[in-house]
């Protein structure tokens, strides 16, 4: 699969990265999304996952169909016209029934595969990116879950009524390089090592890392130094004293945070970019989930991230 991604990236990199944004991209957003989705999916050698039924289903048709459903707010009825058009144009071989798509959306293998696809979709930008931003956001399990006007507004919306999307986005392209869906009560810091190691393993030459105080840990600073990410800016909490540091990088950044707040803010201010990414996803692809089972909800969350990445790619072509 890595070879197919590499070939496609070489084919598309110039048109995606070097050209200016298409001024008519908004009017042609769906058409460009379908083209980029098919160009991205077609080269991949998917193994056909047998869920139920007699003949095996063409998994590429399934992935394209659920991506179109996510683009349309997970509505199978609203997606029918798009699937019919794609079938007439030969982009899919047939229109999968709703029951088949439900089976795949509720499968853990599909969840793991979409996590990989999100990482692969970001590889088109790895030569021009050296800064990654980590954060997470909540999506309600129902349409009217509650507000979160405050950071910990448990009265308006309990964390047990939401799912959480952990992401790492790239500064320049604003695409998501890593995404993981969990229950709403999961803390951010334990996922730090998994996220950063995966991004570095995927070939990104990361020099700067930005994250809020939810990821604050001396071990996380030590990991960044071990990976060569010396411009690490994980925000410090008000009760941090600076005593007994486990990492030289932690001690250095804490000193900078305390004594040169303006210099700290010059780099850390770019962390707001990830908030714009969350806003774009929630405005375009709903800020709540329509699925009911946990696995399907996680798949729906990850589909939102993948749809967002493919949409961003479409704006540069």
C-alpha positions as CSV (number, residue, x, y, z in Angstrom):
1,X,0.0,0.0,0.0
2,X,2.9,2.4,0.8
3,X,4.2,2.0,-2.8
4,X,0.8,3.0,-4.3
5,X,0.6,6.0,-2.1
6,X,4.1,7.0,-3.0
7,X,3.3,6.8,-6.8
8,X,0.1,8.7,-6.4
9,X,1.8,11.4,-4.2
10,X,4.5,11.9,-6.9
11,X,1.7,12.3,-9.5
12,X,-0.4,14.7,-7.5
13,X,2.2,16.6,-5.4
14,X,2.9,19.4,-7.8
15,X,-0.7,20.1,-8.6
16,X,-1.7,19.9,-4.9
17,X,1.0,21.9,-3.3
18,X,2.5,24.4,-5.7
19,X,-0.7,25.7,-7.4
20,X,-2.7,28.5,-5.8
21,X,-6.2,27.7,-4.4
22,X,-8.8,27.4,-7.1
23,X,-11.1,30.5,-6.8
24,X,-14.1,28.4,-7.9
25,X,-13.4,25.5,-5.5
26,X,-16.5,26.1,-3.4
27,X,-18.9,25.8,-6.3
28,X,-17.1,22.7,-7.5
29,X,-16.4,21.2,-4.1
30,X,-18.5,18.0,-4.4
31,X,-17.2,17.3,-7.9
32,X,-13.6,17.8,-6.8
33,X,-14.1,15.7,-3.7
34,X,-15.4,12.8,-5.8
35,X,-12.5,13.0,-8.2
36,X,-9.9,13.2,-5.4
37,X,-11.6,10.5,-3.4
38,X,-11.6,8.1,-6.4
39,X,-8.0,9.0,-7.3
40,X,-7.0,8.3,-3.8
41,X,-8.9,5.0,-3.3
42,X,-8.3,3.3,-6.6
43,X,-4.6,2.6,-6.4
44,X,-4.9,1.0,-3.0
45,X,-4.8,-2.8,-2.9
46,X,-7.6,-3.4,-0.3
47,X,-8.2,-6.9,0.9
48,X,-11.9,-7.7,0.5
49,X,-13.3,-8.0,4.0
50,X,-16.0,-10.6,4.2
51,X,-18.7,-9.5,6.7
52,X,-21.8,-11.5,5.7
53,X,-23.6,-12.7,2.6
54,X,-22.6,-15.1,-0.2
55,X,-20.4,-13.1,-2.6
56,X,-17.6,-10.8,-1.4
57,X,-18.3,-7.1,-1.7
58,X,-16.0,-4.8,-3.6
59,X,-14.5,-2.9,-0.7
60,X,-13.5,0.1,-2.8
61,X,-17.2,0.6,-3.6
62,X,-18.0,0.4,0.2
63,X,-15.3,2.9,1.2
64,X,-16.4,5.4,-1.6
65,X,-20.0,5.0,-0.6
66,X,-19.5,5.7,3.2
67,X,-17.2,8.6,2.3
68,X,-20.0,10.1,0.2
69,X,-22.4,9.4,3.1
70,X,-20.1,11.3,5.4
71,X,-19.9,14.2,3.0
72,X,-23.7,14.3,2.9
73,X,-24.1,14.1,6.7
74,X,-24.3,10.2,6.9
75,X,-27.7,10.2,5.1
76,X,-28.1,7.2,2.8
77,X,-31.1,8.7,1.2
78,X,-29.4,12.0,0.3
79,X,-26.4,10.0,-1.1
80,X,-28.4,7.9,-3.5
81,X,-28.3,10.4,-6.3
82,X,-24.5,10.8,-6.0
83,X,-23.9,7.0,-5.9
84,X,-26.2,6.6,-8.9
85,X,-24.2,9.2,-10.9
86,X,-20.9,7.6,-9.8
87,X,-22.1,4.2,-10.9
88,X,-23.2,5.6,-14.3
89,X,-19.7,7.1,-14.8
90,X,-18.0,3.9,-13.8
91,X,-16.5,5.2,-10.6
92,X,-18.1,2.4,-8.6
93,X,-19.3,-1.0,-9.9
94,X,-22.6,-1.0,-8.1
95,X,-24.5,0.8,-5.3
96,X,-24.1,-1.1,-2.0
97,X,-27.3,-1.5,0.0
98,X,-27.7,0.3,3.3
99,X,-27.5,-3.0,5.3
100,X,-24.1,-3.8,3.7
101,X,-22.7,-0.3,4.6
102,X,-24.0,-0.7,8.1
103,X,-22.2,-4.0,8.5
104,X,-18.9,-2.4,7.5
105,X,-19.3,0.8,9.5
106,X,-19.8,-1.4,12.7
107,X,-16.6,-3.4,12.0
108,X,-13.4,-2.7,13.9
109,X,-11.3,-3.5,10.8
110,X,-13.0,-0.6,9.0
111,X,-12.1,1.7,11.9
112,X,-8.4,0.7,11.8
113,X,-8.3,1.0,8.0
114,X,-9.7,4.6,8.0
115,X,-7.2,5.6,10.6
116,X,-4.5,4.4,8.1
117,X,-6.2,6.2,5.2
118,X,-6.1,9.5,7.2
119,X,-2.4,9.1,7.7
120,X,-1.8,8.2,4.1
121,X,-3.8,11.2,2.8
122,X,-1.5,13.6,4.7
123,X,1.6,12.1,3.0
124,X,1.1,14.3,0.0
125,X,2.3,17.3,2.1
126,X,5.2,15.7,4.0
127,X,7.9,17.5,2.1
128,X,6.6,21.0,3.0
129,X,5.6,20.5,6.6
130,X,7.8,20.7,9.7
131,X,5.2,21.8,12.3
132,X,2.5,19.7,13.9
133,X,-0.3,20.8,16.2
134,X,-2.1,18.4,18.6
135,X,-5.5,18.8,20.2
136,X,-8.9,17.1,20.6
137,X,-12.5,18.0,20.4
138,X,-15.9,16.6,21.3
139,X,-18.8,15.5,19.1
140,X,-22.2,14.9,20.7
141,X,-23.8,11.4,20.4
142,X,-27.1,13.1,19.7
143,X,-28.2,16.2,17.9
144,X,-29.1,18.1,21.1
145,X,-26.4,16.9,23.5
146,X,-25.6,20.2,25.2
147,X,-23.5,23.3,25.0
148,X,-19.9,23.3,26.3
149,X,-20.1,27.0,26.7
150,X,-17.6,26.3,29.5
151,X,-14.6,24.0,29.2
152,X,-16.1,21.6,31.8
153,X,-19.8,22.3,31.4
154,X,-21.0,19.0,32.7
155,X,-24.4,20.4,33.5
156,X,-25.2,21.3,29.8
157,X,-23.4,18.3,28.3
158,X,-21.9,15.3,30.1
159,X,-18.7,13.9,28.8
160,X,-20.4,10.5,28.8
161,X,-22.7,11.8,26.1
162,X,-20.0,12.6,23.6
163,X,-17.2,11.0,21.6
164,X,-13.7,12.5,21.4
165,X,-11.6,13.0,18.3
166,X,-7.8,13.4,18.9
167,X,-6.0,14.9,15.9
168,X,-2.6,16.1,14.9
169,X,-2.8,18.7,12.1
170,X,-0.1,20.2,9.9
171,X,0.5,24.0,10.1
172,X,0.8,25.0,6.5
173,X,-1.6,22.7,4.7
174,X,-4.0,22.4,7.7
175,X,-4.5,18.7,6.9
176,X,-4.9,16.1,9.6
177,X,-1.8,13.8,9.8
178,X,-3.2,11.6,12.5
179,X,-6.6,11.0,14.0
180,X,-8.0,8.7,16.7
181,X,-11.6,8.4,18.1
182,X,-12.3,7.6,21.8
183,X,-14.9,8.0,24.5
184,X,-15.4,11.5,25.7
185,X,-13.7,10.9,29.1
186,X,-10.3,10.0,27.7
187,X,-7.5,12.4,28.6
188,X,-5.2,13.8,25.9
189,X,-1.8,13.2,27.4
190,X,-1.7,9.3,27.2
191,X,-2.1,9.5,23.4
192,X,0.8,11.9,22.9
193,X,3.5,9.2,22.4
194,X,1.3,7.2,20.0
195,X,0.5,10.3,17.9
196,X,4.0,11.7,17.7
197,X,5.7,8.4,17.0
198,X,3.2,7.6,14.2
199,X,3.8,10.9,12.5
200,X,7.6,10.6,12.6
201,X,7.4,7.0,11.4
202,X,5.3,8.1,8.4
203,X,8.3,10.2,7.3
204,X,7.5,13.7,8.5
205,X,10.5,15.8,9.4
206,X,8.9,17.5,12.4
207,X,10.9,20.4,13.9
208,X,8.2,22.2,15.9
209,X,5.3,20.8,18.0
210,X,2.5,22.7,19.5
211,X,0.0,21.5,22.1
212,X,-2.1,22.8,25.0
213,X,-1.6,22.0,28.6
214,X,-3.7,18.8,28.3
215,X,-0.6,17.2,26.9
216,X,1.8,18.5,29.5
217,X,4.1,15.9,30.8
218,X,7.8,15.7,31.5
219,X,7.9,12.4,29.7
220,X,6.3,13.9,26.7
221,X,9.0,16.6,26.6
222,X,11.6,13.9,27.0
223,X,10.1,11.9,24.0
224,X,10.2,15.0,21.8
225,X,13.9,15.5,22.6
226,X,14.6,11.9,21.9
227,X,12.9,12.3,18.5
228,X,14.8,15.5,17.7
229,X,11.8,17.8,18.0
230,X,13.6,20.6,20.0
231,X,11.0,23.3,19.3
232,X,8.4,21.8,21.5
233,X,5.8,24.1,22.9
234,X,3.4,22.3,25.3
235,X,1.7,24.9,27.3
236,X,2.4,24.9,31.1
237,X,-0.3,24.9,33.8
238,X,-0.4,27.6,36.5
239,X,0.6,25.2,39.3
240,X,3.8,24.0,37.6
241,X,6.9,24.9,39.8
242,X,9.8,23.7,37.7
243,X,11.2,21.4,40.3
244,X,12.7,18.0,39.6
245,X,12.6,18.1,35.8
246,X,13.0,14.8,34.0
247,X,14.0,16.4,30.8
248,X,16.5,19.2,29.9
249,X,14.1,20.3,27.2
250,X,11.3,20.6,29.8
251,X,13.5,22.8,32.0
252,X,14.6,24.9,29.0
253,X,11.0,25.5,27.8
254,X,9.7,26.2,31.3
255,X,12.4,28.9,31.7
256,X,11.4,30.4,28.4
257,X,7.7,30.3,29.4
258,X,8.3,32.1,32.7
259,X,11.0,34.6,31.7
260,X,10.3,35.4,28.0
261,X,6.5,35.0,27.5
262,X,6.5,37.2,24.4
263,X,9.0,34.9,22.7
264,X,7.0,31.8,23.8
265,X,3.8,33.4,22.4
266,X,5.4,34.1,19.0
267,X,5.4,30.4,18.2
268,X,2.7,29.1,20.4
269,X,0.1,31.4,18.9
270,X,-0.1,29.1,15.8
271,X,-1.8,26.5,18.0
272,X,-5.1,28.3,17.2
273,X,-4.9,26.7,13.6
274,X,-6.2,23.4,14.9
275,X,-9.3,25.2,16.3
276,X,-10.0,26.4,12.8
277,X,-9.7,22.8,11.6
278,X,-12.3,21.6,14.2
279,X,-14.6,24.5,13.2
280,X,-14.4,23.6,9.5
281,X,-15.2,19.9,10.2
282,X,-18.2,20.7,12.4
283,X,-19.6,23.3,10.1
284,X,-19.3,21.2,7.0
285,X,-19.9,17.7,8.4
286,X,-22.1,18.3,11.5
287,X,-21.0,18.7,15.1
288,X,-22.9,15.6,16.3
289,X,-23.0,11.9,15.4
290,X,-25.9,10.0,13.8
291,X,-24.6,6.5,14.5
292,X,-25.8,4.7,17.7
293,X,-23.2,2.0,18.4
294,X,-19.7,2.8,19.6
295,X,-17.7,1.4,16.7
296,X,-20.0,3.1,14.2
297,X,-19.6,6.4,16.0
298,X,-15.8,6.1,16.0
299,X,-15.9,5.3,12.3
300,X,-18.2,8.2,11.6
301,X,-15.8,10.5,13.5
302,X,-12.8,9.3,11.5
303,X,-14.7,9.6,8.2
304,X,-15.2,13.3,9.0
305,X,-11.5,13.7,9.3
306,X,-10.8,11.8,6.1
307,X,-13.5,13.8,4.2
308,X,-11.9,17.0,5.5
309,X,-8.5,16.0,4.2
310,X,-9.8,15.0,0.7
311,X,-11.7,18.3,0.6
312,X,-8.6,20.3,1.4
313,X,-6.7,18.4,-1.4
314,X,-9.5,19.3,-3.8
315,X,-9.1,23.0,-3.1
316,X,-5.6,23.0,-4.4
317,X,-6.3,21.1,-7.7
